[in-house]
Each structure stands twice: as structure tokens, then as C-alpha cells.
Amino acid sequence: MKLSVLASSSSGNSIYVENNNFRCLVDAGLTGKKIVENLEQINKNIKDIDAIFVTHEHVDHIKGIGVLARKYDIPIYANKLTWDNMKNIGEIKSDLKFHFEKEECKIFNDMVVNSFGVSHDAANPQFYTFECGGKRVSILTDTGYVSDKMIDYIKNSHTLVYESNHEENVLLSGPYPWKTKQRILSDKGHLSNTDSANYLTKIVGDNTKNVFLAHLSKENNTKELARLAAKSILERNDIDCNNKIMILDTDPVNPTKLIDIV
């Protein structure tokens, strides 16, 4: 398998995953044009995408869904409540609309895809794991906490795309209205850097090689703060971030390098 985080922030998210027989996106929260451009930067063609898996209906995860489905005939997978709540994506042909319910498993050629629920203020949010050849990629952002059940799905993944949304002190002292701050800090909001890192100590295992810190808030976080929190808390728990696990940045605009899942 290979993976690239095409872009990730509170403004737009999309992740590319492939194996030899299947190529997909998780979310398309940028314009269709920008997703095409970012795929080209990692030498991939939008016309080769076999599916887009939707996590939930917030605009930073679905902005380009309609355009890409219509222009390139890409099948879209989401659960029923997410389909019911996706607005402003335009008409999508019925033969491109597929249901993928929470805690369901589907096989695409030799790629096994599992969905699992998270705690977020959306209709029925879910994220995904991808397994092939004994390797697992897991994606988890947009959750206010990480339950034992979520951990069971993603524990010991070879590569993890994982939320580290905000630095709590920056958020609390920033310009957001108090109601927005409460939403972000709630059990249906987003993970702070510290909470993210503490949960991460229970998630990484002997197989884990790469952790991409994702969905960083532009206003309430920096790559450096997120990386510092993850590394310091992991190392405090005797988890080697220099030789064992790579803590990797994502970017709101540019794709990460396409990496091999080993």
C-alpha cells in the first residue's frame, strides 16, 4: 500500500490510499480542481480513482465530492445519514451513490475497508481502516475523544492519519466566540494536542511506523506545537520517536510525500 495526505486542516481534508489493484480518496474537502492538482503533485491521476469514502457531511470533508463524481464518474461511499445530510454537492447519479454503513466491512479487489464510528457533531460520522498484505492504514480525525472501541479498530496500525487539532491554551485565549470554543472542546468536537498525544500512547504498537498529525486548526495550532506534544508525551511513555516511529506533518495546501506502507 501507499498513502499521501493530499491536504489536511480545518479548511479542507483529503487522503489518497492505494494498493496495486485499488486507488481511493478518503474525503474530498477541497475544490475538485485542487484535488486534481495535488494528485498530480504525487504523480497520480484523478481518472484512476476507484472510489471516494466520505467520513461525514461537514464542508471541509465534502467540498469537491459532487464535482469529482460528475466529471470523472467516481463512485461515492457514505452511510445513509451522511448521504441525507450532504448539502450543496449538487446532483450525483444514482449509480455512483453507494451506502457504506458504520461498523461495516467491504472488500475492493484485495483491499479490505472497515468503517467505525467516532464522536463528532455530525449526523453519523465514521472513519476507515484499510488492510492489504498484512498491513493496515487507519484514519481518525474529527472526534472529541477516542473510545476503547475506536482504539480496537486502529491499534498497532502500520500508518496512522490522526487528529491533533488545537493547542488548548491558544484556543481559549483566541478570538473564537465562547460557543465555538465549547463546541471544539466538547466530546463531540476535536482533539487537543495533549489529548491526542495521550490517546496515541494507547494506539501505537510494534507495527506502527508513521503517524501523520492531521486536521490542525489554522487559528489554534501549529505544526511545531502538535509535533512537540506528540513526541514529548510518547517519549515520556518510553516510545521512541527517533528510530521507531516517525511523527509526520500534514499541510493545509500541499500533499505529503507518497509513502510506502511497510
C-alpha positions as CSV (number, residue, x, y, z in Angstrom):
1,M,0.0,0.0,0.0
2,K,0.9,3.7,-0.4
3,L,-0.6,6.8,1.1
4,S,-0.4,10.6,0.8
5,V,-2.3,13.2,2.8
6,L,-3.3,15.5,0.0
7,A,-4.3,18.2,2.4
8,S,-5.5,18.4,6.0
9,S,-6.7,21.3,8.1
10,S,-9.9,22.8,9.5
11,S,-10.4,24.2,6.0
12,G,-10.1,21.0,3.8
13,N,-9.2,17.4,4.0
14,S,-8.4,14.6,1.5
15,I,-6.3,11.5,1.8
16,Y,-5.1,9.2,-1.0
17,V,-4.7,5.5,-0.4
18,E,-3.7,2.8,-2.9
19,N,-2.6,-0.8,-3.5
20,N,-1.8,-2.5,-6.7
21,N,-5.4,-3.0,-7.6
22,F,-7.4,-0.2,-5.9
23,R,-7.0,3.6,-5.6
24,C,-9.2,5.8,-3.5
25,L,-9.7,9.0,-1.6
26,V,-11.0,9.5,1.9
27,D,-12.9,12.7,1.7
28,A,-12.7,15.4,-0.8
29,G,-12.9,18.6,1.2
30,L,-11.1,20.8,-1.3
31,T,-12.2,22.1,-4.6
32,G,-12.2,19.4,-7.3
33,K,-9.6,21.4,-9.2
34,K,-7.3,21.5,-6.1
35,I,-7.6,17.8,-5.5
36,V,-6.7,17.0,-9.1
37,E,-3.7,19.3,-8.8
38,N,-2.5,17.7,-5.6
39,L,-2.8,14.3,-7.0
40,E,-0.7,15.4,-10.0
41,Q,2.0,16.6,-7.5
42,I,2.3,12.9,-6.3
43,N,2.2,11.7,-9.9
44,K,-1.4,10.3,-9.7
45,N,-4.3,10.8,-12.0
46,I,-7.8,11.6,-10.8
47,K,-9.1,9.4,-13.6
48,D,-7.6,6.3,-11.9
49,I,-9.5,6.9,-8.6
50,D,-11.9,3.9,-8.0
51,A,-13.8,5.3,-5.0
52,I,-14.2,8.2,-2.6
53,F,-15.1,7.3,1.0
54,V,-16.9,10.1,2.9
55,T,-16.4,10.4,6.7
56,H,-19.2,13.0,7.4
57,E,-21.0,15.9,5.8
58,H,-19.1,18.9,7.0
59,V,-17.9,21.1,4.1
60,D,-14.2,20.6,4.9
61,H,-14.7,16.9,4.0
62,I,-17.1,17.1,1.1
63,K,-16.5,20.3,-0.8
64,G,-15.3,18.6,-4.0
65,I,-17.4,15.4,-3.9
66,G,-20.1,16.5,-6.4
67,V,-17.8,17.9,-9.0
68,L,-15.4,14.9,-8.9
69,A,-18.3,12.4,-9.1
70,R,-19.9,14.1,-12.0
71,K,-16.8,14.9,-14.0
72,Y,-14.9,11.7,-13.5
73,D,-17.7,9.1,-12.7
74,I,-16.2,8.3,-9.4
75,P,-18.3,6.1,-7.0
76,I,-19.0,7.8,-3.7
77,Y,-19.4,5.8,-0.5
78,A,-21.1,7.1,2.7
79,N,-23.6,5.9,5.2
80,K,-27.3,6.7,4.8
81,L,-27.5,9.5,7.4
82,T,-24.4,11.2,5.9
83,W,-26.0,11.0,2.4
84,D,-29.2,12.5,3.8
85,N,-27.3,15.4,5.3
86,M,-24.8,16.2,2.5
87,K,-25.9,19.6,1.1
88,N,-24.6,21.8,-1.7
89,I,-22.9,18.9,-3.6
90,G,-25.3,19.0,-6.5
91,E,-26.9,16.1,-8.2
92,I,-25.0,12.8,-8.3
93,K,-26.1,9.9,-10.5
94,S,-27.7,7.1,-8.5
95,D,-25.3,4.6,-10.0
96,L,-22.4,6.5,-8.3
97,K,-24.1,6.6,-4.9
98,F,-23.3,3.7,-2.5
99,H,-24.0,3.1,1.1
100,F,-21.2,2.1,3.5
101,E,-22.7,1.8,7.0
102,K,-20.9,2.2,10.3
103,E,-19.0,-0.9,11.5
104,E,-19.4,-2.5,8.1
105,C,-16.6,-4.2,6.1
106,K,-16.2,-4.1,2.4
107,I,-13.6,-5.7,0.1
108,F,-12.5,-3.9,-3.1
109,N,-10.4,-6.3,-5.1
110,D,-7.8,-7.2,-2.4
111,M,-8.3,-4.1,-0.2
112,V,-10.3,-4.6,2.9
113,V,-12.0,-1.5,4.2
114,N,-13.6,-1.2,7.6
115,S,-15.7,1.7,8.9
116,F,-16.0,2.7,12.6
117,G,-17.9,5.4,14.4
118,V,-16.4,8.5,16.1
119,S,-17.8,11.2,18.4
120,H,-18.3,14.4,16.4
121,D,-21.2,16.9,15.9
122,A,-22.3,15.4,12.5
123,A,-25.2,13.2,11.6
124,N,-23.4,9.8,11.7
125,P,-19.6,10.3,11.4
126,Q,-17.3,7.4,10.7
127,F,-13.7,6.8,9.7
128,Y,-11.9,4.0,8.0
129,T,-9.2,1.4,8.1
130,F,-7.5,-0.1,5.0
131,E,-5.9,-3.5,5.1
132,C,-3.9,-5.4,2.5
133,G,-1.0,-7.8,2.5
134,G,-0.8,-7.9,6.3
135,K,-0.5,-4.0,6.5
136,R,-3.1,-1.6,7.9
137,V,-3.6,2.1,7.4
138,S,-6.0,3.9,9.8
139,I,-7.6,7.3,9.5
140,L,-9.1,9.1,12.6
141,T,-9.8,12.8,12.8
142,D,-12.8,14.8,13.9
143,T,-13.6,13.2,17.2
144,G,-13.9,14.7,20.7
145,Y,-12.4,11.7,22.4
146,V,-11.0,8.3,21.5
147,S,-13.0,5.4,22.9
148,D,-11.7,1.9,23.6
149,K,-13.8,0.7,20.6
150,M,-12.1,3.2,18.3
151,I,-8.7,2.1,19.7
152,D,-9.5,-1.5,18.9
153,Y,-10.0,-0.6,15.2
154,I,-6.8,1.4,14.8
155,K,-4.4,0.0,17.4
156,N,-1.0,-1.0,16.1
157,S,-1.7,0.2,12.5
158,H,1.4,0.4,10.3
159,T,0.5,4.0,9.3
160,L,-2.0,6.3,11.1
161,V,-3.5,9.6,9.9
162,Y,-4.6,11.1,13.2
163,E,-6.1,14.3,14.6
164,S,-4.1,16.9,16.6
165,N,-6.5,19.8,16.1
166,H,-5.6,22.5,18.6
167,E,-3.4,23.8,21.4
168,E,-5.9,24.3,24.2
169,N,-4.4,27.5,25.6
170,V,-4.2,29.0,22.1
171,L,-7.9,28.2,21.5
172,L,-9.0,29.5,24.9
173,S,-7.2,32.8,24.5
174,G,-8.1,33.3,20.8
175,P,-10.8,35.3,19.1
176,Y,-13.4,32.5,18.6
177,P,-16.8,33.0,20.3
178,W,-17.2,31.1,23.5
179,K,-19.9,28.9,22.0
180,T,-17.4,27.8,19.3
181,K,-14.7,27.2,21.8
182,Q,-17.1,25.0,23.8
183,R,-18.0,23.0,20.7
184,I,-14.4,22.3,19.8
185,L,-13.5,21.3,23.4
186,S,-16.6,19.1,23.8
187,D,-16.8,15.3,23.5
188,K,-18.3,15.9,20.0
189,G,-15.6,18.4,18.9
190,H,-11.9,17.9,18.2
191,L,-8.8,16.5,20.0
192,S,-6.3,18.9,21.5
193,N,-2.6,18.3,21.1
194,T,-2.3,16.9,24.6
195,D,-5.4,14.7,24.5
196,S,-4.3,13.4,21.1
197,A,-0.9,12.5,22.3
198,N,-2.2,10.8,25.4
199,Y,-4.5,8.6,23.4
200,L,-1.7,7.9,20.9
201,T,0.3,6.1,23.6
202,K,-2.5,3.5,23.7
203,I,-2.8,3.3,19.9
204,V,0.8,2.9,18.6
205,G,2.4,-0.6,18.7
206,D,5.2,-2.6,17.4
207,N,3.9,-2.4,13.8
208,T,3.5,1.4,13.9
209,K,6.0,3.2,11.7
210,N,4.3,6.5,10.7
211,V,1.9,8.9,12.4
212,F,0.6,11.8,10.4
213,L,-0.7,14.6,12.6
214,A,-3.8,15.9,10.8
215,H,-6.7,18.3,10.9
216,L,-4.6,21.1,12.5
217,S,-6.6,24.3,13.1
218,K,-5.0,27.2,11.2
219,E,-6.0,29.6,14.0
220,N,-5.4,27.5,17.1
221,N,-2.4,25.3,16.3
222,T,1.0,25.0,14.6
223,K,2.8,22.0,13.2
224,E,5.5,22.6,15.7
225,L,3.2,22.6,18.7
226,A,1.4,19.4,17.6
227,R,4.7,17.6,16.9
228,L,6.2,18.7,20.2
229,A,3.2,17.4,22.2
230,A,3.1,14.1,20.4
231,K,6.9,13.5,20.7
232,S,7.2,14.6,24.3
233,I,4.3,12.5,25.6
234,L,5.2,9.4,23.6
235,E,8.8,9.6,24.7
236,R,7.7,10.1,28.3
237,N,6.0,6.7,27.9
238,D,9.2,5.1,26.6
239,I,8.0,5.2,22.9
240,D,11.0,6.0,20.6
241,C,10.1,8.8,18.2
242,N,13.6,9.0,16.7
243,N,14.2,5.4,15.5
244,K,10.9,3.6,16.0
245,I,8.0,5.9,15.0
246,M,8.1,8.8,12.6
247,I,5.8,11.8,13.6
248,L,5.0,13.5,10.3
249,D,3.4,16.8,9.5
250,T,0.5,17.4,7.1
251,D,-0.3,20.7,5.3
252,P,-3.5,22.6,4.5
253,V,-2.4,23.2,0.9
254,N,0.3,20.8,-0.2
255,P,0.3,17.0,-0.3
256,T,2.7,14.9,1.7
257,K,5.2,12.6,0.0
258,L,3.6,9.4,-1.2
259,I,4.9,6.8,1.3
260,D,5.1,3.0,1.1
261,I,3.3,1.3,4.0
262,V,5.9,-1.1,5.4
